[in-house]
Amino acid sequence: METDVRLTKLAGCAGCGAKLGAGTLAKMLEGFQTHSDPRLIVGYDKSDDASVYVIDEQTAIIQTTDFFPPIVDDPFLYGRIAAVNALSDVYAMGGEPRLALNILCAAQGMAEETVREILRGGYDAAYEAGAIITGGHTIRGAEPIYGLAVTGFAHPDRVLTNSGARPGDVLILTKPLGVGILTTAAKAELADGAVMARIHAQMAALNKNARDIMVRYPVNACTDVTGFALMGHSLEMAQGSGCSIHLTAGSIPYHPEALEMASMGIVPEGAYRNRAFAEASVKVCADIPLAMQDIFYDPQTSGGLMMAVPERDAQACLAALRDAIPAAAVVGYVTEKQEYDLYLER
């Protein structure tokens, strides 16, 4: 639907590009006094997608929250994308989302119908995911913000983290990159409508199918590729796993229009934050163009899952994924720890 006030004009930044840089966040959390609990098997100190708390031998709770300013002007689509993005954290841990709470800040100038449509978009995504929105909290503020706090469940022995990758694993990514660059171009009215329709559909697509296929295979690690970009999330996986990750630039899927925009200098601020955080730990092949590197540092909103799969199972897993998600691709591999944590190769 159309609105009198463009939602993206009410926000200073958009989508997951609004995230604080990974390095900045880690420093802010240093030295905090916290309780310990042996049932908490994944906490904020793990740089993972969600926290995991074991209830009993059969059940672990997965908790996460995610919210951001508008990345599109259509309020229903904005609500759906924000909800899909929040639900993705549970899928990345191998879990199933069951409960959610709305988080909403309504800006001045937003009509009640606009707020309703944002919420309707969130409910639409939650319904498709099989989750129930049970309430939430709504305030007024300077900029619109929407997202969810999500609770999911998994068997404790089947929880996936971003720190379990092993040498010999093959890395598979389920959605192409370039979302941040192209949404930045759209704000400047430089992106074609058909291209943005494709981007919007991708952001609005749940990672449910990818999760449901992934859990049929002995996957060692998984993360969703969102605000810290492919490079940032790969670095976290490498460091958490005590391994080195090798990304193969020529096999990484991305929207070709993003390369054109990056070549023109249309790159979101978040990409520079991601580069500043990661580049000291990255060895980049000299002949990879800067614009292509920008795509790999580009913050993704509602990005795909990246999973580390044992080599013997990788082709079967990839084939199953491609039946449901044609864009799924092998993007790299894992080795023993080398001089650098992350290598970007041809």
C-alpha positions in Angstrom: 0.0 0.0 0.0 1.1 3.6 -0.5 1.6 6.0 2.5 1.5 9.8 2.6 4.9 9.8 4.3 7.6 7.5 2.9 8.8 5.3 5.8 12.4 5.2 4.6 12.5 9.0 4.8 11.6 8.9 8.5 14.8 6.9 9.3 18.4 7.9 9.2 19.5 4.3 8.3 17.7 1.2 7.1 17.3 -2.4 8.0 20.3 -4.3 9.4 22.6 -1.5 8.2 21.5 0.2 11.4 23.4 -2.3 13.6 26.3 -1.2 15.8 29.5 -2.6 14.4 30.6 -6.0 15.8 33.8 -4.7 17.3 32.0 -1.7 18.9 29.4 -4.0 20.5 32.0 -6.4 21.9 33.9 -3.6 23.6 30.7 -2.1 25.1 29.9 -5.5 26.8 33.4 -6.1 28.2 33.6 -6.4 32.0 29.9 -6.7 32.7 29.0 -8.7 35.8 26.8 -11.6 34.9 25.5 -14.8 36.5 26.7 -18.2 35.3 24.4 -21.1 34.8 25.4 -24.5 33.4 22.0 -24.7 31.6 22.9 -21.6 29.5 24.8 -23.3 26.7 24.9 -20.3 24.4 25.1 -16.7 25.7 26.0 -13.2 24.4 29.7 -14.0 25.0 29.5 -16.4 22.1 28.8 -13.9 19.3 26.0 -16.2 18.2 22.6 -15.6 16.7 20.6 -16.3 19.8 20.9 -17.5 23.4 20.1 -21.2 24.3 19.0 -22.4 27.7 18.4 -26.1 28.4 15.2 -27.0 30.1 15.5 -30.7 30.3 17.0 -33.6 28.3 14.6 -33.1 25.4 14.1 -29.3 25.3 16.2 -26.2 24.9 14.8 -22.7 24.6 16.2 -20.4 21.9 15.7 -16.7 22.5 16.5 -13.8 20.3 15.3 -10.3 19.4 15.8 -8.2 16.3 14.4 -4.9 15.1 15.3 -2.1 12.8 14.2 1.1 11.0 12.3 0.8 7.7 14.1 -0.6 4.7 11.0 -0.3 2.4 8.2 2.2 2.2 5.3 -0.3 2.1 4.4 -0.8 5.8 3.1 -4.4 5.4 6.3 -5.4 3.6 8.4 -3.6 6.2 6.6 -5.5 9.0 7.0 -8.8 7.3 10.7 -8.3 6.5 11.5 -7.2 10.0 9.7 -10.3 11.4 11.3 -12.7 9.0 14.7 -11.3 9.9 14.0 -11.8 13.7 12.7 -15.4 13.1 15.8 -16.2 11.1 18.0 -16.3 14.3 16.0 -19.3 15.6 16.3 -21.1 12.2 20.1 -20.5 12.2 20.3 -22.3 15.5 18.4 -25.3 14.1 15.3 -24.5 16.1 11.6 -23.9 15.4 10.1 -20.5 16.5 7.0 -20.9 18.6 6.3 -17.5 20.4 7.0 -13.9 19.6 6.5 -10.4 21.0 6.1 -7.3 19.0 8.6 -4.4 19.4 7.3 -1.2 17.8 8.2 2.5 17.8 5.8 4.6 15.9 7.2 7.9 14.6 5.4 11.2 14.3 3.6 11.4 11.0 2.7 7.8 10.9 -1.1 7.1 10.5 -2.8 4.5 12.6 -3.4 2.5 9.4 0.3 2.5 8.7 1.1 1.1 12.2 -1.6 -1.5 11.7 -0.1 -2.6 8.4 3.4 -2.9 9.9 1.9 -5.2 12.6 -0.1 -7.1 10.0 3.1 -7.8 8.1 4.7 -9.2 11.3 1.7 -11.4 12.0 1.8 -12.7 8.4 5.4 -13.8 8.8 4.9 -15.3 12.2 1.8 -17.3 11.0 3.8 -18.7 8.1 6.5 -19.7 10.5 4.1 -21.4 12.9 4.8 -19.0 15.7 2.2 -17.1 17.8 2.6 -13.4 18.6 1.4 -13.1 22.1 1.7 -9.4 22.8 4.6 -6.9 22.8 5.3 -3.2 23.5 4.7 -0.1 21.5 6.0 3.4 22.0 6.3 6.7 20.1 9.6 8.1 19.1 11.7 10.0 16.6 12.0 7.1 14.0 9.9 4.1 13.2 11.3 0.8 14.5 9.8 -2.7 14.3 10.8 -6.2 15.1 10.2 -9.2 17.3 11.5 -10.9 20.4 11.3 -14.6 19.5 11.3 -17.8 21.5 12.0 -21.1 19.8 12.7 -24.7 20.8 15.1 -27.4 19.8 16.5 -30.7 21.2 19.7 -29.7 23.2 21.8 -32.2 21.2 20.7 -30.7 17.9 21.3 -27.0 18.6 23.5 -25.5 16.0 26.0 -22.7 16.8 28.3 -20.6 14.7 31.4 -22.0 16.5 31.2 -25.7 15.5 32.8 -25.6 12.0 35.5 -28.3 11.5 38.4 -28.6 9.0 37.1 -30.2 5.8 33.7 -28.7 6.1 32.1 -27.1 3.0 30.3 -23.8 3.4 26.8 -23.4 1.8 25.0 -20.0 1.5 21.2 -19.9 0.7 20.6 -16.3 -0.4 22.5 -14.0 -2.8 24.2 -10.9 -1.5 23.9 -7.2 -2.3 20.7 -6.3 -0.4 22.3 -3.4 1.5 23.8 -1.8 -1.6 20.7 -2.1 -3.6 18.4 -0.7 -0.9 20.8 2.2 -0.5 20.6 2.7 -4.2 16.8 2.6 -4.0 16.7 5.4 -1.4 18.6 7.5 -3.9 16.1 6.4 -6.7 18.9 4.7 -8.6 17.6 1.2 -8.6 15.2 -0.3 -11.1 11.7 -1.3 -9.8 11.9 -4.8 -11.1 15.3 -5.3 -9.4 13.9 -4.0 -6.1 10.8 -6.3 -6.4 13.3 -9.2 -6.5 15.2 -7.9 -3.5 11.9 -7.3 -1.5 10.8 -10.9 -2.3 14.1 -12.3 -1.1 14.1 -10.3 2.2 10.5 -11.3 2.8 11.2 -15.1 2.4 11.6 -17.1 5.6 14.6 -19.3 6.1 12.2 -22.1 7.2 12.8 -24.3 4.2 16.5 -23.9 4.5 16.4 -24.9 8.2 14.0 -27.8 7.6 16.4 -29.2 5.0 19.6 -28.4 6.9 18.5 -30.4 10.0 18.3 -33.6 7.9 22.1 -33.5 7.5 25.0 -33.6 10.0 25.7 -29.8 9.8 28.5 -28.7 12.2 27.8 -25.0 12.3 25.3 -22.4 11.0 24.7 -18.6 11.1 22.4 -16.3 9.2 24.2 -13.7 7.2 22.7 -10.3 8.2 24.1 -7.0 9.5 27.8 -8.0 9.9 27.8 -9.2 6.2 29.3 -12.4 4.8 32.8 -11.3 5.9 31.8 -10.4 9.5 29.7 -13.5 10.1 32.3 -15.8 8.5 35.0 -14.2 10.7 32.9 -14.9 13.8 32.5 -18.5 12.7 36.2 -18.9 12.0 37.2 -17.4 15.4 34.5 -19.3 17.3 35.5 -22.6 15.7 39.2 -22.1 16.0 39.6 -22.7 12.3 40.3 -20.7 9.2 37.6 -20.1 6.6 38.3 -19.7 2.9 35.7 -17.9 0.8 35.8 -18.4 -2.9 34.8 -15.1 -4.5 33.9 -16.6 -7.8 31.3 -18.9 -6.4 29.5 -16.5 -4.0 26.1 -15.6 -5.3 25.2 -11.9 -5.5 22.8 -9.7 -7.4 24.7 -8.4 -10.4 23.1 -5.0 -10.1 24.8 -4.6 -6.7 28.2 -4.8 -8.4 27.2 -2.0 -10.7 26.1 0.2 -7.8 29.2 -0.6 -5.8 31.4 0.3 -8.7 29.7 3.8 -8.6 30.4 4.1 -4.9 26.8 3.4 -3.8 27.8 1.5 -0.6 26.0 1.7 2.8 27.8 3.0 5.8 27.4 -0.4 7.5 29.7 -1.9 4.9 32.6 0.4 6.0 32.0 -0.5 9.7 32.1 -4.2 8.8 35.3 -3.8 6.8 36.9 -1.9 9.8 36.0 -4.7 12.1 37.1 -7.6 10.0 39.9 -6.6 7.6 42.8 -7.0 10.0 41.9 -10.7 10.2 41.3 -11.2 6.5 43.7 -12.1 3.7 42.3 -10.9 0.4 43.5 -12.1 -3.0 45.0 -9.1 -4.8 43.0 -9.3 -8.0 39.5 -9.2 -6.4 38.0 -5.8 -7.3 37.1 -3.4 -4.5 33.5 -3.3 -5.7 33.2 -7.0 -5.3 34.8 -6.9 -1.9 32.2 -4.2 -0.9 29.4 -6.7 -1.7 31.0 -9.2 0.7 31.1 -6.5 3.4 27.6 -5.3 2.6 25.2 -5.7 5.6 22.3 -7.9 4.6 18.8 -7.6 5.9 17.0 -10.9 6.3 19.9 -12.7 4.6 20.3 -16.4 4.1 21.8 -19.2 6.2 25.4 -20.1 5.9 26.1 -23.7 7.1 29.3 -25.7 7.5 28.6 -29.2 6.2 31.0 -32.2 6.3 32.4 -32.7 2.8 30.9 -36.2 2.5 27.4 -34.8 2.9 27.8 -31.4 1.2 26.6 -32.3 -2.3 23.5 -34.1 -1.1 22.7 -31.2 1.2 23.2 -28.7 -1.6 21.1 -30.7 -4.0 18.2 -30.8 -1.5 18.5 -27.1 -0.8 18.5 -26.2 -4.5 15.3 -28.1 -5.1 13.6 -25.5 -2.8 16.1 -22.6 -3.0 17.7 -22.5 -6.4 20.2 -19.7 -5.4 21.9 -21.9 -2.7 25.6 -22.3 -3.5 28.9 -23.6 -2.1 30.9 -20.5 -1.1 34.0 -21.8 0.6 35.6 -24.3 2.9 37.1 -24.7 6.3 40.7 -25.6 7.2 42.9 -25.9 10.3 43.8 -22.6 11.7 46.3 -20.7 9.5 47.9 -17.3 9.7 44.7 -15.5 9.0 41.2 -16.4 10.3 39.5 -15.6 7.0 40.8 -15.8 3.4 39.0 -14.3 0.4 40.2 -16.2 -2.6 39.4 -16.2 -6.3 
